């Protein structure tokens, strides 16, 4: 048995929204005791000197093969893999212990997930989606699986599941990152999405949709989608439906923020900046109304889009708080909520006995000042220290 005792901790209890002083005993990668704990004989002891320990941080919308370059261009095979390995390092060094990757290419995301499980790379735990499914010429066509009609959408979903995808990612609308399409325009139809969603649900896989415009969001909701990504234009019908049917919302505020902040002057294409400027205020409004309506919200950044780097995951919590969320709820969006979205809440998302020892350690209190989430001093994945400042 391999014991490690993290002592002198301020432990974030995200269930009860309180911070408790104590220690965390880990045995073979699993939390065994929390509180006033003594070190077993032979245990390694790590004194955290009053640092603040949170359940491991999730990023529920990443693009691990993309580097955040402003040009919005897809890389070749070798460069994509190099990007992915560097992005994994960045994620781990900034407290991220689990990601949900929302659309890779050439199934490299699936291979990376499998390598992480085997311990061959230092990376967060992963759930992945393979290729996004889009209409011919639709948003994400250059890296996705183009599909037309319900039968072809069903086949496309089966292809992703055969390759080993955990999620099926569907493109319900246009988006910012594809030239010539508009974020508000519907793309895959309700019938096409329903066929793909049925295939996923038959094998207990989950489904997510890039959905920015209202009509496309409604199509995805009626088709049975599990999570809405981005959601620029949520109307009251969407909010009511999501609340009633427990549909998750991953707003990815960071994606819009970094494009708007850097703009054309930094090399981002004018057509992308124009689309962001046109939808920016509506996106913030949709986020706040969804939060006030009690929609279940998870942290995801869309990391890999322009200037939206993988080492800036925690900044999403800052944006959430600036847009009206409480610090506790922002922290929950990247811990307990995210674990529930990914259906790993039995083993992840809180610091409790029996849970996997995934921990994010902040130098200062992130509740009293949410900006402290940017100061990570240690990351623990499966009971092993994966990063230490």
N, C-alpha and C positions, 0 to 999 in steps of 0.2 A: 504493500500500500504506500502511496506517495501523498504525504500531507504537506500543505503549505498554509500558514496562518498569516493573514493580513491584519495587522494590529493598528491601533491608534487611528481608527477611521471615523469619519462622519458619513453614515450610511443613509442614502436616499431611499426612503420607503415610498414608492410611487403609488402604492395602493391607498395608503392612509394620509399621504401628503405631509409627511413629517421627516425630520432628519434626526437620527439617533446615533449616539457615540457607541462604539463597540469594535468587535473584531469579526472576521469572516474566516471560518475554517473550511478549507477545500481538500477533498480527498479524491484522488484520481480524476480530477477535472470536474467534480460535482460538489456543490456547496453542501456541507454537512451540518454546520452550526453557524448561527449569527447572534451576536450579542456579547455577553461576558464569557468569553471562551478562553480556555487555557490550551497551550500548545501541547499536543501529544508528544511522547518521546520520539525523537528523531525528526520532528517536523522542521521544515524550513520556515523561518519567520521573516516577514517583510513589514518593517515599520513604515507606515504611510504618513506619519508625522502630522496628523490632523487633516489630511486631504479628504476630498469629498468623493465618495464612491457611489456611482450610479450603475444600474443594470446596463449591460453593454448596449451601445448605441446602434440603431438600425438606420440604414438608408434604403427606403423602399422603392426608389426609382433611380437606378443608375444605368449608364451605358459604359460598361467597363472597358470596351475596346476603343473608346473615343477619348481624346486628350484634352478637349476644351479649346482647341485652336479656333481662331475667329473665322477662318475661311469656309467652314461648313463643308468640308470635303471628306470623302471616305478614304481611308488609308489602305495600303496593300497588306498582304498577309503578315509579313514579318513585322512591319511597323505596328500593326494592330495588336499583335501578341506582346511586343515590347511595351506598348502603351498599357496593356492590361496588367502586366506584372508591376510596372511603375505605379499604376493607379491603386493596385492592391496594397502596395507599400504605403502610399499616401493615406489611404483609408485607415489602415491599422494604426499609423502614427498619429492619427487625429481622433482616435477613440471608437472607430466604427468596427463592430464585431460581427455584423450580419448585413448582407445586402440582398435586395431583390432586383435582379438585372432585367431591364424592360426592353429587350430587343438588341440582339447582337447580329453577327453575320457569320455565315459559314459554320455555324454551330460551335464556334470557339468558346462561347460562354459556357456551354454544357461541358466541354472538356476541362475548362478552368475549374468549374464547380467540382468535378470528379477528382481533379488533382488536389484541390484543397481538402477534400474528404480523406484522401489517402495520406495527407501530411506532406505532400511533395512541394508545396509552395506556402509561403507565409501570406495569408489572405483572410479576409472575413469569411464566415460561413456564407453560403450563397443559395438562393433559389433563382432559377433562370427561366427564360421564355423562348429561347431559340430565335427564329426569325419572326418579326412582326408580320401579321397578315393584313394586307391592304388591297384596295382595288387597283386595277391596272392603271399606272400613272398617278396613283394616289400618294398621300403623304407617306414618306419612308420607302417608296418603291425601290430606290437604288440599293437598299440593304435588306429588303424584306422579301416576302413571298406574295407576289401579285396573284390575286384571286378574283374571279367573277362568277356570280351566281351561287346559290346555296350549296349545290353539290360540290362545286370546286372549293368553297370555303370549308366544307366538312372535310374534304380530302386534305386541304392545307393544314387544318388543325391536327388531323391524324398524323401527318408527316412530322409535325413538331413533337407530338407525343411519342412517336416511334423513336425519334432522335434522343428523347430523354428530357424534354422540357417539363418544368414544374408548373408553369403558367402558360396560358395562351394569351398573346397580346394582339388586340384587334384595333384597327384604325377606323374609328367612327366618323372622323372629320378630317379636314385639312389641318395644316399646322404652320408654325413659323419657319421650320427648318427645311422645308422643301419649296424650291422656287416654283412659282406658277400656281400654287394652291392657296386657298384662303382658310384661316383658322375656323371661321364660322360655317363653312360649307359642309354639309353631310357627305359622306363617302360610302363606306360599306353600308348596305341596307340592313334594316331590322331582321329580315329573313336570312340574309347571309350571316349575320352575327349569331342569330339564334342557332343555326346549324353548327357553327363552330363551338359555341358555348355548350350545346348538348353533348358534343363529343368529349369535351374536357370534363364535364360533370359526370359523365358515365364512368370515368376512371378516377374520380375524386381529385382531378386537377382543378385549378382555379383560373379565373379569367379577369383580365384587365383591359381597359380601353383608353387609348388616346382619344379624348373627346373634349373639344373646346367650344364648339357652337351648340346652341340650345337644341336644335332639331336632332343633331347627331347624338347628343347626350340622351335624349328621350328614346331614340331608336335603341341604343345600347341598354338602357334601363329596362325597356319593355322586353328586350331579348333575353334578359336574365343575367346581366354582367355582375361581377363581384366587386369590382372597384373602378371608380372613375378617376382618370389621371388628368390633371390640369384644370378642367372645368371652368373655362373663362366666363361662360354665359349661363349660369344656373338660374332658372326662374323658380317661382314658388312651387310649381308642379314638380320640378326635379327634386327640390328640397323635401317636399312632402313624401314623394315616392322613395327617395333614398332613406329617409328616416323610418318609414313604415317597413321597408324591406331590408333594413340593416346593410345597405350598400356603403362601402368604404369610399372615402375621398382622399386622394393624394394630390394636394394642390401644386406642388413644385413651384413655390414662389421664387425660388432662386433663379430658375431658368430665365424668367422675364427680367428679373432685377439686374442680372449681370449684363445682359444685352443692352438694356436701357442705360445702365451706368457707363458702359464703355463705348457704345455707339459706332457709327461709321468711321470716326477718327481712329479707332483702334483696329480697323480692318474688317469689321463685320459687314457683310453685304447690305447695301441700302434697302433692298427689298425685305430683308429680315427685320431690320430696325424699324422700318415703317409699319410692319405688321405688329410688332411689339408695342409701339407707341399707340397704335389704334385700339389695342385690347387691354393695356396695362391697368387702367382704373377699373374696368369691368372685372378683371381678374381679382383684384384686391377686394372689391365689393362682394363678389361671389364667395370668396374665402370667409369674410367676416359674417355674412349672412348664414353660411353653412355652419359656422362655429356656433353662432347664437341659436340656430335651429336644433343643435344637438346632434348634428351629423358626426359620425365616427371619422376622425381625421388622423392620418398617419404622415410621418415625416418622409419626404422623398425630394430629391433636388433636381433630378434630370441631369445629374453630373455627366460631363462630357460635351455638353453644348457650350457655345462660345463663352470663354472666361468663367465657366461654371466648373471649377476644378474639383477633383475628388477629395482634396484635403480641406474643402470648405463645407462639408456636410453640416456641421453644427451651426453654421450661419443661418440655416433655414429656421432654426429655433428663434434666433434673434429677429428675423423678418416676421415670424408668426406673432411674436410678442409686440413688435412695433405695429402690427396690423390688428391688434385687439385681443390676442389670446393671453391667458395668464401664464407665468413661467412654469408652474406645475403642469398645466395642460400641454405646454410645448414640450416639456421633458417626457411626458407620457406618450406624446405622439411618436417619439423616437424610441420608446422602450416597450411598455406594456401594450399599448395600442398596436404597435407594429408587430409584436409577437402574435397578437390575436389575428391580425390580417394574414400573416404567414402561417397561421394555424400551428404555431410552435409554443403557444402559451403554457403548455404543460411543462416545458423544459426551459423556457427563456422569458425574458421581459421583466423579471423581478429578482430581488436578492432574498431568496428564501431557501431553506433546506430542501434538497432534492432537485434544485435547478442547476443547469449547466453554469459553470463558473465563467461566464462572460461578463467582464466588468470594465467600465470606463471610469478613470480616476481623474478628477479635476483638481487643480491646485487650490482653487477658491470656490466659495459657495455659488452655484449657478442659480439658485432660487432667489437669493437676495439681489443678484445682478446677473441677468441672463447672458451678458457678454462674456462671463467667465467660462462659458462652454467652449470658448476658443483656446483655452489654456489647459490642454490635456497633458498630464504628466506620466500616465501609465495606461496601457491597454492589456487586458488579460483575456485570452481566448481559450476556452476549454481548460481553464486552470493553469495555463502557461503564460508567462509574461512575454507578450509578443512585441511590446514596445515599452521603453522606459526612458524618460527624458534625462 
